[in-house]
Amino acid sequence: MRDWLAARQDKIGVFPSPPYSPELNPDEGLNVDLKHAMTRKPPARSKHELKRTVINHMRRLTKLPERSRSFFGHRTFRYAA
């Protein structure tokens, strides 16, 4: 990867981030949202039930674009778009 990037230095700017920086990662916002939603429901009794609950929540998020956008607008990991 480094060789590939070096060959394209004039076209691609690389901005390294720390190895672990959840405060800079919008995925963490989704993780928090999912975990919060899961703790409000009765515990899953099987792997199938857990999978179904997670999928239902993710499908619900597809109908709530503002909520999904909020993961990118958080003050600690705001993205320009």
C-alpha positions in Angstrom: 0.0 0.0 0.0 2.8 2.4 0.9 4.4 1.8 -2.5 1.1 2.4 -4.3 0.5 5.6 -2.4 4.1 6.8 -3.0 3.6 6.4 -6.8 0.5 8.6 -6.6 1.7 11.3 -4.1 0.8 14.1 -6.5 -2.8 12.9 -6.7 -3.6 11.6 -3.2 -3.1 13.3 0.1 -2.7 11.1 3.1 -3.7 12.3 6.6 -2.8 9.6 9.1 -4.9 9.2 12.2 -3.9 7.6 15.5 -4.1 3.8 15.5 -7.2 3.9 17.8 -9.2 7.1 17.8 -12.9 6.3 18.4 -13.6 10.0 18.9 -12.7 10.6 15.2 -14.8 7.7 13.9 -18.5 8.1 12.9 -18.8 4.3 13.2 -18.6 4.7 16.9 -21.7 6.8 16.8 -23.6 4.0 15.1 -22.2 1.5 17.6 -23.4 3.6 20.5 -26.8 4.0 18.9 -27.1 0.2 18.3 -26.0 -0.7 21.8 -28.4 1.8 23.3 -31.3 0.4 21.3 -30.4 -3.2 22.2 -30.3 -2.5 25.9 -33.8 -1.1 25.8 -35.2 -4.4 24.5 -35.5 -7.7 26.4 -32.3 -9.8 26.0 -32.1 -12.0 23.0 -32.5 -15.7 23.8 -30.7 -17.0 20.7 -28.2 -16.0 18.0 -31.1 -15.8 15.5 -33.1 -13.5 17.7 -30.1 -11.2 18.3 -29.4 -11.1 14.6 -33.0 -10.3 13.8 -33.1 -7.5 16.4 -29.9 -5.9 15.0 -31.1 -6.1 11.4 -34.4 -4.6 12.4 -32.7 -1.7 14.1 -30.4 -1.1 11.1 -33.4 -1.2 8.7 -35.1 1.3 11.0 -32.1 3.6 10.6 -32.4 3.6 6.8 -35.8 5.3 7.3 -34.2 7.9 9.6 -31.6 9.7 7.5 -31.2 12.6 9.9 -30.2 10.2 12.6 -27.7 8.6 10.4 -26.3 12.0 9.4 -26.0 12.9 13.0 -23.2 10.3 13.4 -21.1 12.4 11.0 -22.0 15.7 12.6 -20.9 14.9 16.1 -18.7 17.7 17.4 -15.7 15.4 17.8 -15.9 13.8 14.4 -17.4 16.3 12.1 -17.0 15.7 8.4 -17.3 18.2 5.5 -19.7 17.1 2.8 
